[in-house]
């Protein structure tokens, strides 16, 4: 099955119509997948020092402000480790649910009635390329965004915004430097759809996503913001 671009209103109407028919197996599958992911998150933050660092950030920020760089990194390392584990686990679980949504929609369009077991197996068949494409795309977009943010923050933190003109320049530079990350993230937002619906591999899913979004970037961006 090929993905065809649709007007935003059509996409929302058809999505709601499909979900009204297939929500039961999707909810069951989401519970089965996301509860273990949440438990894994709790386990990650049980790493000694992770929760303590969060409490210090919220309740005692002055204690952290007084640390030198080496001490701060040592204190924050358990928290950063827990965050990294959490992000990977939650991303993998969420992508599986996304793939299941796509497969359920395809089944509904074909006139089938998806059930929990069949839906879970169908999602698994498309999961590996979808997960790989999703993680690579997400890492690339986030990395590019924060690279731009870093280039912006260094002069902004050094010079500041002493006048209204400087503030306007800082805003323009912020948009210009972070725009490539936003563009890439939006352009690659269809990778899981391409992998799940069209059965493409990792690279082809990324290429297909860029082609689908081309000419419809703003519509796709505002759809993602809305969702």
Helices and strands as residue ranges (DSSP letters): H 8-44, H 50-59, H 61-65, H 69-109, H 116-159, H 164-187, H 191-197, H 202-213, H 217-226
